[in-house]
Amino acid sequence: MSAPDTIPTSTGKILQFPENFLWGTATSPTQVEGHIQNEWTDFTAQDGGHCRIACDHYHRYPEDVQWMAKLGTNAYRFGIEWARLQAAPFAPLNQNELARYIDLLDRLKAAHITPMVVLHHFSNPPWINALGGWTNPKTISAFVDYVQKLVPALKDRVHLWNTFNEPDTYACVAYLLGGFPPQRKWKLGQFRKVIAHMARAHVQASRIIRRDGDAGRKPEVGIAKNWTFFQAYKKISLWDRATAFGCHYTFNKFVLDAFLGGGRRHDSTFIGLNYYGRVRFHHFRAMIPASGTPVKRLKDFGFICDDMVERYPEGLEKILTYLQRKARLPIYITEHGAASTDEKFRERDLRENLSALHRSIAAGTDVRGFFYWSLLDNFEWQFGYTKKFGLLAVDFADEKLPRTMKPLAEVYAKICQENAVVI
C-alpha cells in the first residue's frame, strides 16, 4: 500500500489514506436480518424489544446494498448465520439459504463492494445450545464441519474471513455478566472454556479457509478482537487499579494469547480490531453508561461518553502499535462507531479516531481497512433498540422499516469517496 499523506490547507489538514484502503460498514445477522431461530429469538431486551424482525435485512438486503453504494463504501463486513445453514450436527447445508447469501455476495460484487464474512457473531444453532454451547468441546467439531462445507461454496466470492467476532465479549456477557443467553453470572470456569474452545476452533477453521478457500486470490483470515482500555479513575486507588488490571488480564491478554499466542499466530493472516474506548473504575464501579451510570454524572467527572462507553481516541493509536508489535500481522479495524443521537458528537468522534488511525499508519502500522459500526440502527443485544449506532436510521415504528441517511452518513460518504478525512 502507498504511504498516507497529510496535506495542509488554509482551513486545516487533509489526511489522505493509502491507496486501496477499505472503507466499509458492518452488521451482524441477529441484529439486522430477522427471521432467525437461535438463542436470541425469544430473548426480551431491556427495552422490551426482540430480534424476530429486526431490520428485516433478510428480505431488504438488495435495498441495503444500494444504500452502501450511495455511501461510497468499498467493503461490507457481515455475518452468515450458522443456524440458517445447518438444521442438525454435520447436516448438509440448506441450499435455499445458501443461495440467498450467494445472491447478497453477487450484489456486493456488482456494486464493487468487497465482502468480509464473519462465521460466528454471538449466536448459535438451537442444537448447539442444547448441548451446552461453546462450553462443550463437541461444538468445535460441529463448527469445523460447518466451515468445511461453507468455504468451498463461497470461495469464488469471498477472500476475507472472520472466524469469530469478539469472543471475549461473547464469553464475558454470557457467562460472567449474564446479559447474553444463557445469562449465567460469574462462571469464570465456563468463560475460560468458551475461550479455549473457540481458539481451538479458530485454528482448525483457519487452516481449512487457507487450504480450501483459494480461488485465485489468497484468502485472509483472522478473528475480530474487541479491545477496551481498563483503568482506575484515580491512580491512588489501589483497589480500582487492581480491578482494572484483572479486567485487562482476563478480557484482553488472556483472550489474545489464547488465539494468537505461541505458534497460533501463524494460523491467522490478519487481526481484526473492534475499538470503542475505555472503562475507568471508581470505587469498583465501571463508570460507563452501559453499566447504568448516567451520562450527565459522567460529564461531571470529565468523561466524554457516547451512550455506551467513554471515548478515548488516543487509545486507538496505542492499541494499534501494541498489536503490530505483539502479533506482527496486518490489521483491519473491523468495528468502530458511536451510539448517540447527537450527530455532531458522532462526527467529532469519527474524525478524532480517524486522525489517530492515520497517525498510526504514518508511523508504520499496517492497517488495511476501517469498518464503521453500523450500517443500520439495529437490535443492540440486551439493550434492544435504544442504542443508535447506525449511519442509516431505521423507523421501527413503521412496519415498512424505512431507512434514511443520518448527517454522519453524509460525512462518512465523503470520507469513503475521497479516501481522506479533513480535520
DRENDRENGU-726681 format. One record per residue: chain; residue number from 1; x, y, z of N, C-alpha, C in turn. Coordinates in steps of 0.05 Angstrom, whole numbers. Layout:
# DRENDRENGU-726681
A	NUM	X	Y	Z	X	Y	Z	X	Y	Z
...
END
This chain:
# DRENDRENGU-726681
A	1	17	-24	0	0	0	0	18	25	0
A	2	7	46	-13	22	71	-12	20	84	15
A	3	39	101	21	40	114	48	19	135	49
A	4	8	140	73	-12	161	76	1	189	74
A	5	-15	209	66	-5	236	64	-20	254	82
A	6	-8	276	90	-21	297	105	-18	323	88
A	7	-40	334	79	-40	357	61	-50	381	75
A	8	-33	401	81	-42	426	94	-61	441	75
A	9	-82	454	87	-99	472	72	-102	497	88
A	10	-116	516	77	-120	542	91	-138	539	115
A	11	-154	518	117	-172	515	139	-166	491	157
A	12	-145	476	151	-139	452	167	-120	434	152
A	13	-125	408	155	-109	388	142	-126	367	128
A	14	-116	356	106	-129	333	93	-111	309	99
A	15	-123	289	112	-108	264	118	-115	244	97
A	16	-96	239	79	-101	221	56	-93	193	65
A	17	-110	173	60	-105	146	68	-92	130	45
A	18	-80	107	51	-66	92	30	-84	84	7
A	19	-73	81	-16	-88	71	-39	-98	43	-33
A	20	-122	37	-43	-135	11	-39	-143	5	-10
A	21	-144	26	6	-154	24	34	-184	17	32
A	22	-193	-2	50	-221	-9	51	-236	9	70
A	23	-258	20	60	-277	36	76	-303	21	76
A	24	-312	11	99	-336	-5	99	-355	1	121
A	25	-376	-15	122	-395	-15	144	-397	-44	154
A	26	-410	-48	177	-412	-74	188	-439	-79	200
A	27	-448	-104	200	-473	-113	213	-469	-141	223
A	28	-488	-151	238	-489	-179	245	-517	-190	240
A	29	-519	-216	234	-545	-227	225	-567	-224	246
A	30	-561	-231	271	-582	-229	292	-592	-201	295
A	31	-574	-182	292	-581	-154	297	-597	-141	274
A	32	-594	-151	250	-607	-137	227	-626	-155	211
A	33	-620	-181	209	-635	-197	189	-664	-203	197
A	34	-668	-211	222	-694	-221	230	-699	-249	219
A	35	-721	-262	228	-729	-288	218	-708	-310	223
A	36	-696	-309	246	-675	-328	254	-685	-344	278
A	37	-678	-370	278	-683	-387	302	-656	-392	315
A	38	-650	-377	335	-626	-381	352	-633	-373	381
A	39	-613	-371	398	-618	-366	426	-629	-338	431
A	40	-628	-320	411	-638	-293	414	-667	-290	406
A	41	-678	-309	392	-705	-307	381	-726	-300	402
A	42	-725	-313	425	-744	-309	446	-733	-292	469
A	43	-711	-279	464	-698	-262	484	-712	-235	484
A	44	-719	-225	508	-731	-198	511	-710	-179	522
A	45	-705	-158	506	-684	-138	514	-694	-120	536
A	46	-677	-103	545	-683	-84	567	-706	-65	560
A	47	-708	-59	534	-729	-41	525	-755	-55	517
A	48	-755	-81	521	-778	-97	514	-777	-107	485
A	49	-756	-100	471	-754	-108	443	-744	-136	439
A	50	-746	-145	414	-735	-172	407	-725	-170	378
A	51	-712	-191	370	-698	-191	343	-713	-206	322
A	52	-739	-212	326	-753	-230	308	-756	-218	280
A	53	-758	-192	279	-759	-179	253	-734	-162	249
A	54	-725	-150	271	-701	-132	270	-705	-112	247
A	55	-685	-109	230	-686	-90	207	-697	-103	182
A	56	-704	-129	184	-714	-144	161	-694	-144	138
A	57	-668	-143	145	-647	-144	125	-649	-170	109
A	58	-661	-191	122	-664	-217	108	-679	-213	81
A	59	-699	-196	81	-713	-190	56	-704	-164	43
A	60	-692	-146	58	-686	-120	48	-657	-116	39
A	61	-642	-138	39	-613	-134	33	-608	-122	5
A	62	-625	-127	-16	-618	-113	-41	-619	-83	-38
A	63	-639	-73	-23	-640	-44	-18	-617	-35	-2
A	64	-609	-51	18	-587	-42	36	-560	-42	21
A	65	-557	-59	1	-533	-58	-16	-533	-32	-32
A	66	-556	-23	-41	-558	2	-55	-551	26	-37
A	67	-559	24	-11	-550	45	8	-520	45	11
A	68	-508	22	12	-478	21	14	-466	34	-9
A	69	-477	30	-33	-466	42	-57	-469	73	-56
A	70	-491	82	-45	-495	111	-42	-475	123	-23
A	71	-468	107	-3	-448	117	16	-419	118	4
A	72	-416	103	-18	-389	103	-30	-370	83	-16
A	73	-381	65	0	-364	45	13	-354	25	-7
A	74	-330	14	-2	-320	-7	-20	-317	-34	-5
A	75	-329	-36	19	-327	-61	34	-351	-64	53
A	76	-358	-88	60	-380	-94	77	-373	-119	94
A	77	-374	-116	120	-369	-138	138	-395	-147	150
A	78	-402	-172	145	-428	-183	153	-425	-212	161
A	79	-444	-221	177	-443	-249	186	-461	-267	170
A	80	-453	-292	169	-470	-313	158	-481	-329	181
A	81	-507	-332	183	-520	-344	206	-519	-375	204
A	82	-503	-386	221	-499	-416	222	-526	-430	225
A	83	-544	-419	242	-570	-432	247	-586	-435	221
A	84	-582	-417	202	-597	-419	177	-588	-442	159
A	85	-562	-449	161	-550	-466	141	-548	-495	150
A	86	-549	-501	176	-548	-529	185	-570	-534	206
A	87	-588	-552	200	-610	-558	218	-603	-579	239
A	88	-580	-591	236	-571	-612	255	-541	-615	253
A	89	-528	-627	273	-499	-631	271	-491	-646	246
A	90	-471	-635	232	-459	-648	208	-479	-651	185
A	91	-500	-636	186	-520	-638	164	-510	-623	139
A	92	-521	-630	116	-514	-615	92	-525	-586	94
A	93	-513	-568	80	-521	-540	81	-549	-537	67
A	94	-565	-519	79	-591	-512	67	-585	-496	42
A	95	-592	-508	19	-585	-495	-6	-601	-470	-12
A	96	-626	-468	-2	-641	-444	-6	-629	-421	9
A	97	-622	-426	34	-610	-404	50	-582	-397	39
A	98	-567	-417	30	-541	-412	19	-544	-394	-6
A	99	-564	-400	-22	-568	-384	-47	-574	-355	-41
A	100	-588	-350	-18	-593	-322	-10	-568	-307	-4
A	101	-549	-320	11	-524	-307	17	-507	-304	-8
A	102	-508	-323	-26	-494	-320	-52	-504	-297	-68
A	103	-530	-293	-68	-542	-271	-82	-533	-244	-69
A	104	-532	-243	-43	-521	-219	-29	-492	-214	-39
A	105	-476	-235	-39	-448	-231	-47	-446	-222	-76
A	106	-463	-233	-93	-463	-224	-121	-471	-195	-125
A	107	-490	-187	-109	-499	-159	-110	-476	-140	-100
A	108	-462	-149	-79	-439	-133	-69	-418	-131	-91
A	109	-412	-153	-104	-392	-152	-126	-401	-133	-148
A	110	-426	-134	-155	-436	-116	-176	-433	-87	-168
A	111	-434	-81	-142	-432	-54	-132	-403	-47	-125
A	112	-384	-65	-131	-355	-61	-126	-349	-59	-96
A	113	-363	-75	-80	-360	-75	-51	-348	-102	-43
A	114	-325	-101	-30	-311	-125	-21	-324	-136	5
A	115	-332	-162	5	-343	-173	29	-322	-184	49
A	116	-328	-180	74	-314	-194	95	-335	-210	111
A	117	-332	-237	111	-352	-254	122	-344	-262	151
A	118	-363	-259	169	-360	-268	197	-375	-294	201
A	119	-362	-314	212	-374	-340	215	-388	-344	242
A	120	-381	-329	262	-394	-331	288	-396	-303	300
A	121	-421	-293	305	-424	-267	317	-446	-269	338
A	122	-439	-281	361	-455	-282	385	-480	-300	383
A	123	-482	-318	364	-506	-334	362	-499	-362	353
A	124	-516	-382	360	-511	-410	354	-537	-423	345
A	125	-536	-445	330	-560	-460	324	-571	-472	350
A	126	-598	-476	351	-610	-487	375	-598	-513	384
A	127	-590	-530	365	-579	-556	372	-552	-554	385
A	128	-537	-532	379	-512	-527	393	-517	-518	422
A	129	-537	-500	425	-543	-491	452	-554	-513	470
A	130	-568	-532	458	-579	-555	473	-556	-572	485
A	131	-533	-571	472	-510	-587	482	-492	-571	501
A	132	-500	-547	508	-483	-530	525	-467	-509	511
A	133	-473	-505	485	-459	-485	470	-429	-489	469
A	134	-414	-467	472	-385	-469	470	-371	-478	495
A	135	-386	-484	516	-374	-497	539	-369	-527	533
A	136	-382	-537	512	-379	-565	505	-359	-568	482
A	137	-337	-584	486	-317	-586	465	-328	-598	439
A	138	-351	-612	440	-362	-623	415	-370	-601	396
A	139	-374	-577	406	-381	-555	388	-359	-549	369
A	140	-335	-554	377	-312	-549	359	-314	-564	333
A	141	-318	-590	335	-320	-607	311	-345	-600	294
A	142	-367	-592	307	-391	-584	292	-385	-558	277
A	143	-372	-539	289	-366	-514	276	-346	-519	253
A	144	-326	-535	257	-307	-541	236	-320	-554	212
A	145	-339	-572	218	-354	-585	196	-370	-564	180
A	146	-382	-545	194	-397	-523	181	-378	-507	163
A	147	-355	-500	173	-336	-484	158	-326	-500	134
A	148	-321	-526	138	-311	-543	116	-331	-545	93
A	149	-357	-543	99	-377	-544	78	-381	-516	65
A	150	-379	-495	82	-385	-468	72	-363	-456	54
A	151	-339	-460	62	-317	-447	48	-315	-453	18
A	152	-317	-479	11	-316	-485	-18	-340	-472	-33
A	153	-363	-469	-20	-386	-458	-33	-383	-428	-38
A	154	-366	-414	-22	-364	-385	-24	-337	-376	-33
A	155	-318	-394	-37	-291	-385	-42	-288	-368	-67
A	156	-305	-371	-87	-304	-355	-111	-312	-326	-106
A	157	-325	-321	-84	-336	-295	-78	-325	-281	-53
A	158	-310	-296	-37	-301	-286	-11	-271	-292	-8
A	159	-256	-272	0	-228	-278	7	-220	-267	35
A	160	-239	-251	47	-234	-241	74	-253	-254	93
A	161	-242	-268	114	-258	-283	132	-251	-276	161
A	162	-272	-272	177	-271	-270	206	-282	-296	217
A	163	-267	-312	232	-279	-336	244	-297	-328	267
A	164	-287	-312	286	-303	-304	310	-302	-274	314
A	165	-325	-263	319	-327	-235	327	-327	-233	358
A	166	-308	-218	369	-307	-212	397	-312	-237	415
A	167	-296	-257	413	-300	-280	432	-299	-271	461
A	168	-284	-251	467	-282	-240	495	-309	-229	504
A	169	-323	-214	487	-349	-202	494	-370	-224	497
A	170	-370	-243	478	-389	-264	479	-387	-280	504
A	171	-363	-289	511	-358	-306	534	-363	-290	560
A	172	-355	-265	560	-359	-249	584	-388	-243	590
A	173	-403	-233	571	-430	-224	576	-449	-248	579
A	174	-442	-271	567	-459	-295	570	-453	-310	596
A	175	-428	-310	606	-421	-328	628	-410	-313	653
A	176	-405	-287	651	-396	-272	674	-416	-250	682
A	177	-427	-235	663	-445	-213	669	-474	-220	666
A	178	-480	-242	651	-508	-251	649	-525	-235	630
A	179	-514	-219	613	-530	-203	595	-538	-218	570
A	180	-522	-237	561	-528	-253	537	-538	-280	545
A	181	-555	-293	529	-561	-321	534	-536	-338	535
A	182	-533	-357	553	-553	-368	572	-556	-352	598
A	183	-545	-328	599	-549	-309	622	-539	-321	648
A	184	-515	-331	648	-502	-341	672	-483	-319	683
A	185	-480	-320	709	-463	-299	722	-440	-312	738
A	186	-417	-299	734	-393	-305	749	-385	-334	747
A	187	-388	-346	723	-379	-373	717	-352	-371	703
A	188	-332	-364	718	-305	-359	707	-295	-384	692
A	189	-300	-408	704	-290	-432	691	-303	-436	664
A	190	-329	-430	661	-343	-432	636	-333	-411	616
A	191	-328	-387	626	-316	-366	609	-290	-376	596
A	192	-273	-388	613	-247	-397	603	-250	-420	583
A	193	-270	-438	589	-275	-460	570	-283	-450	543
A	194	-302	-430	543	-312	-419	518	-288	-408	501
A	195	-272	-392	514	-249	-380	500	-230	-402	489
A	196	-224	-422	506	-206	-443	497	-218	-459	474
A	197	-243	-465	475	-256	-480	453	-258	-463	427
A	198	-264	-438	430	-265	-421	406	-238	-418	394
A	199	-217	-415	410	-190	-413	400	-182	-437	384
A	200	-188	-461	395	-182	-486	380	-198	-487	354
A	201	-223	-479	355	-239	-479	331	-228	-459	310
A	202	-219	-436	319	-207	-416	301	-183	-428	286
A	203	-166	-441	301	-142	-453	289	-150	-472	267
A	204	-169	-490	273	-177	-510	253	-191	-498	229
A	205	-209	-479	235	-224	-465	214	-205	-449	196
A	206	-186	-436	208	-167	-420	193	-151	-437	173
A	207	-143	-461	182	-129	-479	164	-146	-488	141
A	208	-171	-493	146	-190	-500	124	-193	-477	104
A	209	-196	-453	115	-200	-430	97	-176	-425	80
A	210	-152	-428	92	-128	-423	76	-122	-446	57
A	211	-131	-469	64	-127	-492	46	-147	-494	24
A	212	-173	-490	31	-195	-495	12	-207	-469	1
A	213	-198	-446	10	-212	-421	3	-198	-405	-19
A	214	-177	-417	-31	-162	-402	-51	-175	-407	-79
A	215	-186	-385	-90	-198	-387	-117	-184	-367	-135
A	216	-158	-366	-133	-143	-347	-150	-133	-323	-134
A	217	-144	-319	-111	-135	-298	-93	-131	-310	-65
A	218	-108	-306	-54	-102	-319	-29	-121	-309	-7
A	219	-134	-327	7	-153	-319	28	-139	-307	52
A	220	-153	-289	65	-143	-277	90	-163	-285	113
A	221	-152	-291	136	-169	-300	158	-159	-290	185
A	222	-177	-282	202	-170	-274	229	-194	-271	247
A	223	-191	-267	272	-213	-261	290	-217	-230	290
A	224	-239	-222	303	-243	-194	309	-242	-191	339
A	225	-221	-179	350	-217	-177	379	-226	-149	388
A	226	-245	-149	406	-252	-124	419	-230	-117	439
A	227	-223	-91	439	-202	-82	458	-213	-58	473
A	228	-214	-61	499	-222	-39	517	-200	-33	536
A	229	-194	-7	539	-174	1	559	-188	2	586
A	230	-178	-13	606	-188	-13	633	-168	2	651
A	231	-179	23	664	-161	39	681	-176	47	707
A	232	-161	55	727	-173	67	751	-177	97	747
A	233	-200	107	756	-205	136	754	-184	151	770
A	234	-177	142	794	-156	154	810	-133	134	813
A	235	-110	142	804	-87	124	805	-80	116	834
A	236	-87	133	853	-80	127	881	-98	105	892
A	237	-120	98	878	-138	78	888	-127	50	880
A	238	-115	37	900	-103	11	894	-123	-10	886
A	239	-147	-9	899	-167	-29	892	-179	-25	865
A	240	-182	0	856	-192	5	829	-171	-3	808
A	241	-145	2	815	-124	-6	797	-123	-37	795
A	242	-127	-51	817	-128	-80	816	-151	-90	800
A	243	-174	-77	802	-197	-85	786	-192	-81	757
A	244	-180	-58	750	-174	-53	722	-154	-73	711
A	245	-133	-80	727	-114	-99	718	-127	-126	714
A	246	-144	-135	732	-158	-160	729	-174	-162	704
A	247	-188	-140	698	-204	-139	673	-187	-140	649
A	248	-165	-124	649	-147	-125	626	-135	-152	622
A	249	-126	-165	644	-114	-192	641	-134	-212	630
A	250	-159	-211	640	-179	-231	633	-190	-227	605
A	251	-197	-202	598	-211	-197	573	-193	-189	550
A	252	-170	-179	556	-151	-172	535	-129	-192	532
A	253	-112	-194	552	-88	-210	550	-94	-240	547
A	254	-110	-251	565	-117	-279	564	-129	-287	538
A	255	-148	-271	528	-162	-278	503	-143	-276	479
A	256	-127	-254	478	-109	-251	456	-88	-273	455
A	257	-78	-281	478	-59	-303	479	-71	-329	471
A	258	-96	-333	478	-110	-358	471	-111	-362	440
A	259	-116	-340	426	-119	-341	397	-93	-337	382
A	260	-75	-321	393	-51	-314	377	-25	-320	391
A	261	-26	-332	415	-2	-338	430	14	-361	417
A	262	40	-360	421	58	-381	411	55	-386	381
A	263	53	-411	373	51	-418	344	24	-411	332
A	264	4	-405	349	-22	-399	338	-23	-373	322
A	265	-3	-357	326	-2	-332	309	-1	-339	280
A	266	11	-361	273	14	-369	245	-12	-380	233
A	267	-32	-383	249	-58	-393	239	-77	-370	232
A	268	-68	-345	234	-83	-322	225	-65	-306	205
A	269	-78	-294	185	-63	-278	167	-67	-248	173
A	270	-87	-241	190	-90	-214	199	-104	-215	227
A	271	-105	-192	240	-122	-190	264	-142	-167	260
A	272	-166	-173	267	-187	-152	266	-189	-139	294
A	273	-192	-113	294	-194	-98	319	-221	-83	320
A	274	-236	-89	340	-260	-74	346	-253	-55	369
A	275	-255	-29	364	-247	-10	384	-268	12	388
A	276	-276	15	413	-295	36	420	-285	55	441
A	277	-269	47	461	-260	66	481	-249	52	506
A	278	-255	65	529	-244	54	553	-265	54	576
A	279	-258	39	597	-274	37	621	-256	44	644
A	280	-264	65	660	-250	72	684	-266	64	708
A	281	-253	55	729	-266	46	753	-264	66	775
A	282	-286	70	790	-286	88	813	-302	74	835
A	283	-287	67	857	-299	51	878	-311	25	867
A	284	-296	11	851	-303	-14	839	-324	-13	817
A	285	-335	11	812	-357	13	793	-346	22	766
A	286	-355	8	745	-348	16	718	-363	41	710
A	287	-348	63	705	-360	89	701	-366	92	671
A	288	-387	78	662	-396	80	634	-426	79	633
A	289	-438	90	613	-468	89	610	-478	61	608
A	290	-464	43	595	-473	15	591	-477	1	618
A	291	-463	10	639	-466	-2	665	-486	13	683
A	292	-499	33	671	-520	46	686	-513	73	698
A	293	-488	82	694	-481	109	704	-492	130	685
A	294	-508	149	695	-520	169	677	-498	185	663
A	295	-504	192	637	-485	207	622	-479	234	635
A	296	-500	247	646	-497	273	659	-477	271	682
A	297	-479	249	698	-460	246	720	-432	242	710
A	298	-429	227	688	-402	222	677	-390	248	667
A	299	-406	266	656	-396	292	648	-385	308	671
A	300	-397	304	694	-387	318	719	-359	308	726
A	301	-353	283	719	-327	272	724	-307	279	702
A	302	-317	292	682	-299	300	659	-297	279	638
A	303	-315	259	638	-314	237	619	-329	246	594
A	304	-319	239	571	-333	243	545	-343	216	536
A	305	-369	212	536	-381	186	530	-402	187	508
A	306	-405	166	494	-429	162	478	-449	149	497
A	307	-468	134	486	-488	121	503	-479	94	514
A	308	-453	87	509	-443	61	517	-418	63	534
A	309	-397	75	523	-371	75	538	-358	103	536
A	310	-336	106	551	-320	131	549	-304	131	523
A	311	-305	153	509	-290	155	484	-260	161	491
A	312	-242	149	475	-214	151	481	-198	148	455
A	313	-200	168	437	-187	165	411	-158	159	411
A	314	-143	171	431	-114	166	432	-108	137	438
A	315	-128	123	450	-124	95	455	-122	78	430
A	316	-135	87	409	-134	72	383	-105	70	373
A	317	-91	93	374	-63	93	366	-46	75	383
A	318	-52	75	409	-37	58	428	-41	28	423
A	319	-66	20	419	-71	-8	415	-61	-18	388
A	320	-63	-1	367	-52	-9	341	-22	-14	343
A	321	-8	4	356	21	0	359	27	-26	374
A	322	12	-31	396	16	-55	411	10	-80	395
A	323	-12	-81	380	-19	-105	365	1	-110	343
A	324	11	-89	330	31	-92	309	56	-106	320
A	325	64	-97	344	88	-108	357	82	-137	367
A	326	59	-141	378	52	-167	391	47	-188	370
A	327	29	-182	351	20	-203	332	36	-204	306
A	328	48	-181	299	63	-179	273	46	-188	250
A	329	22	-178	249	3	-185	228	-10	-159	218
A	330	-19	-159	193	-36	-136	183	-61	-133	201
A	331	-72	-110	201	-95	-104	218	-118	-91	202
A	332	-142	-100	208	-166	-86	198	-181	-75	223
A	333	-190	-50	222	-209	-40	242	-236	-51	234
A	334	-244	-73	247	-268	-88	239	-293	-75	251
A	335	-290	-59	272	-313	-44	282	-302	-19	296
A	336	-315	3	290	-313	27	307	-338	44	302
A	337	-350	55	322	-373	72	319	-381	84	345
A	338	-401	101	345	-411	114	369	-442	112	369
A	339	-452	105	393	-481	104	397	-491	130	409
A	340	-505	146	393	-514	172	404	-534	184	384
A	341	-552	200	394	-570	215	376	-558	242	369
A	342	-535	249	381	-522	274	376	-503	270	352
A	343	-511	278	329	-495	273	304	-470	290	304
A	344	-470	313	316	-445	329	317	-424	315	334
A	345	-433	303	356	-416	287	373	-404	264	358
A	346	-421	250	343	-412	227	328	-391	234	307
A	347	-396	257	294	-377	266	273	-350	273	286
A	348	-351	287	308	-326	294	321	-311	269	330
A	349	-326	250	340	-313	225	349	-301	210	325
A	350	-314	209	303	-304	195	279	-278	209	270
A	351	-278	235	267	-255	249	258	-231	246	277
A	352	-236	246	303	-214	243	322	-203	215	321
A	353	-219	195	317	-209	168	316	-195	162	289
A	354	-205	174	268	-192	170	242	-165	185	241
A	355	-163	207	256	-138	221	258	-117	204	273
A	356	-126	191	294	-109	172	309	-101	149	291
A	357	-119	139	275	-113	117	257	-93	126	236
A	358	-96	150	225	-78	160	205	-50	163	216
A	359	-48	173	241	-21	176	254	-8	148	257
A	360	-24	128	264	-13	102	268	-2	90	242
A	361	-18	94	220	-9	84	194	16	99	185
A	362	17	125	190	40	141	182	65	132	197
A	363	61	121	222	83	112	238	92	83	231
A	364	78	71	212	86	45	202	68	22	208
A	365	45	26	222	27	4	227	12	-4	201
A	366	11	-29	196	-2	-40	172	-32	-44	176
A	367	-47	-22	173	-76	-23	175	-88	-21	147
A	368	-106	-40	140	-115	-42	113	-144	-35	108
A	369	-158	-29	130	-186	-22	126	-200	-13	151
A	370	-223	0	148	-238	10	170	-268	5	165
A	371	-281	-8	183	-310	-15	180	-326	-1	202
A	372	-343	17	193	-359	32	213	-382	15	223
A	373	-385	15	250	-407	1	263	-428	23	270
A	374	-451	22	257	-460	1	239	-474	14	215
A	375	-480	-2	195	-494	8	172	-522	18	181
A	376	-535	3	199	-563	9	206	-566	11	236
A	377	-584	28	245	-594	25	273	-606	-3	275
A	378	-600	-17	297	-608	-45	298	-614	-54	326
A	379	-618	-80	328	-622	-93	354	-596	-96	368
A	380	-591	-79	388	-565	-79	401	-565	-97	426
A	381	-570	-123	420	-568	-144	440	-585	-139	465
A	382	-574	-140	489	-590	-137	513	-603	-109	516
A	383	-592	-90	501	-603	-62	503	-627	-58	484
A	384	-632	-76	466	-654	-73	447	-648	-51	426
A	385	-667	-34	422	-666	-14	400	-659	14	410
A	386	-650	16	435	-644	43	447	-617	54	439
A	387	-599	38	430	-572	47	423	-569	52	393
A	388	-566	77	385	-567	84	357	-539	87	345
A	389	-529	65	334	-502	64	322	-503	69	292
A	390	-527	69	279	-528	67	250	-520	92	236
A	391	-509	88	212	-506	110	193	-533	116	180
A	392	-549	95	178	-577	98	169	-596	94	192
A	393	-615	112	195	-636	109	214	-657	90	204
A	394	-668	74	221	-690	56	214	-714	63	232
A	395	-737	68	219	-761	75	234	-775	49	242
A	396	-770	40	267	-781	15	277	-810	17	284
A	397	-821	41	285	-850	45	289	-866	41	264
A	398	-853	40	241	-866	37	215	-861	8	206
A	399	-882	-7	201	-878	-35	193	-862	-39	168
A	400	-859	-17	152	-843	-18	128	-814	-14	133
A	401	-807	-7	158	-779	-3	167	-763	14	147
A	402	-772	38	141	-758	55	122	-730	63	132
A	403	-711	65	115	-684	75	121	-681	104	112
A	404	-667	119	127	-659	147	119	-631	152	127
A	405	-617	168	112	-589	175	118	-588	195	140
A	406	-571	190	160	-565	210	181	-543	229	171
A	407	-540	252	185	-519	270	178	-491	257	177
A	408	-486	239	196	-460	226	197	-455	209	171
A	409	-476	198	160	-474	183	136	-463	200	113
A	410	-472	225	112	-462	243	91	-432	249	96
A	411	-424	252	121	-396	256	127	-379	232	119
A	412	-389	208	127	-374	184	122	-373	178	92
A	413	-394	185	77	-394	181	48	-371	197	35
A	414	-368	222	44	-347	239	33	-319	227	39
A	415	-316	217	63	-290	204	71	-285	180	53
A	416	-305	164	50	-301	139	33	-295	146	4
A	417	-309	165	-6	-306	172	-35	-279	186	-40
A	418	-269	201	-20	-244	216	-24	-220	201	-13
A	419	-225	179	2	-204	164	15	-187	183	33
A	420	-202	201	46	-188	222	62	-207	233	82
A	421	-196	244	104	-212	258	124	-200	286	128
A	422	-218	305	131	-209	333	135	-211	338	165
A	423	-190	349	177	-191	356	205	-183	386	209
END
